Each structure stands twice: as structure tokens, then as C-alpha cells.
Amino acid sequence: MICPCCGESREISSSECASCGAKQVGPPLAKPDVLMPKLGQSFAALACGVIVIIAFLLYWVLDEDVKVGRALLVWTLGDGYDLTKKLLEGDAHLPYYRIFAYNAYRLANVFSIASIPLSLAGIWLARRALRLIKSDSASFGGVRVARASYCLSIGLLVVFSAVSVSSIPRWIAKRRASRIAATRALMYELHARGLQRYYKEYGAYPGELTDLSRVSASGSPQSDDWEHNFEYKPVVVVAAKGVAAPYSDYTLVSCGPDGKFGTEDDITMIDGVIVESQNDPNAVEPNQGRARR
């Protein structure tokens, strides 16, 4: 028995609490005839799904200067109200926007980070509530709420998981394009800060990239964004008999994402110009570099 004064346990047969000294003045109250079942587990499971839906809808409607919300308001009310007239004066294209599906997909991808764990928590709580109801239906209730929560959480998990998985190829392609752009920037930096400066100083390109230390105290990039070393090939366009001609042109190659030279994803620079392919008929020839300088 719990003492109503201090909350400590005491023997039912004892008329006085050993902890606080409170004395029993009458017999314990009888148990009620009807006990209401507990609904906490079922509603907790339902709350997980409802939180995800409400947060997603609010962010979707209010995102990007409430563009979606303004467009929905114009679509719903029409242009006969003062409010919608003012909205159309600010942006006459509101009735023609088709951004809802794209915004929803983009936000679902962002929300998947939090919605997937919440959906899993809702599934676990709903299953736990159903087990408690099955084992003790007199003490636990809300079977319909638990079942609805279970179905809702599974639906949210499937939707957000599908969106997250479908975005993986796009993310990989975006990451690949970002690293290719970074590698091109490194190659242009190497040309401007190293190779071109060396050419102006000595009238020829270096035999090796390590020779750039003569003109660049801080050093020039020696590798691409994947940390693979560049392949540098100096070229002699005009050779003199019996005389060592200087290197007048060069080819700089990054092995690209696959880390292998001689494949289609190689990034090639010829005399400061990046070409799509060494076999490209429009590719810059080495001797064209001197005409640009």
C-alpha cells in the first residue's frame, strides 16, 4: 500500500506509516466498479505519425516565402476577394505555378532524416499497444487507434524511404559533378599559378611538375579532388637539329572518378584549355597554345 502523505510503501495491515508517522483514520477505499482502460501507448503511436504529417505540411506551405501557401489560397478562393487580388498584384503567376510536386519531393527527402526514425518509433509503439491490449484488454484499450497508427506509420515509412532511396542516384551524380568541377578548378589553378608563371619566367614549360617550386613558393596543386596525382606531359612542337628544344606545350590529365588513366572519364587540359576528350575532333591541338599567349 502507498502512503498518501509521503508516498512510501507500507503494509496494508499496519495502521501507521513507518516513514512519516501518518495514521490511518479509516479503511482503504474500495476499488471502483469500472476501470477505464489505458490509452497512452495507442495515442503515443498516433502522435508519431501526426507530428510528421503536420510538420511536413507546415514546412511545405510556408517554405520559399509562402509561395505554395499563396498559390493554394488563390486556387481555393479565386480572384474575387481583396486578399487574393492583392496576392495576384504582387505575383500574377500564382495560379499557374506547378511547383507543388517538386517542393513536396524535395522536402520529403529532407524530412526523411527525422521522419523515418519517427515512423519506426510509431510502428514499435503501435505493436506494443496491440500486444498489451491482447494480453490485458481490461487494462489497456484503443485497439482501433493502435491499428490506425500502425498503418499510418508503415505508410509514412514506405513513402519517405522510397523518396530517400530514389534520391541516392541523384545525390551520387551531384557529388560526382561537384568533384569534377573541383578538379577542373584545381587544373586551372595549376595552369595559372604554376605552369603559366613558369613559362613567363623561363620561356618554356617545366619538364616535371616538381620544377614549379622555382616560381611558386606556396606550391601548386599536384593532385585532383580524388587525391590522384595529375599526369603531366610536356611537348616539344618545334625541334631543332642537334639542339635540345624547350617544352612549348603540355598536356595535363586527371584520371577522373575511376582512378584509372586512359578511360572515358579522364579530364584533359591542353595548354590551359580543358577538352572533353583527347579523341574529340574539336579538341585543342598543342601548337594552338602558343597562339593564345
Secondary structure by P-SEA (a helix, b strand, c coil): cccccccbbbbccccccccccccccccccccccbbbbbaaaaaaaaaaaaaaaaaaaaaaaacccaaaaaaaaaaacccccaaaaaaaaaccccccccaaaaaaaaaaaaacccaaaaaaaaaaaaaaaaaaaaaccccccaaaaaaaaaaaaaaaaaaaaaaaaaaaaaaaaaaaaaaaaaaaaaaaaaaaccaaaaaaaccccccccccccccccccccccccccbbbbbbbbbcccccccccccccbbbbbcccccccccccbbbbcccccccccccccccccccccccc
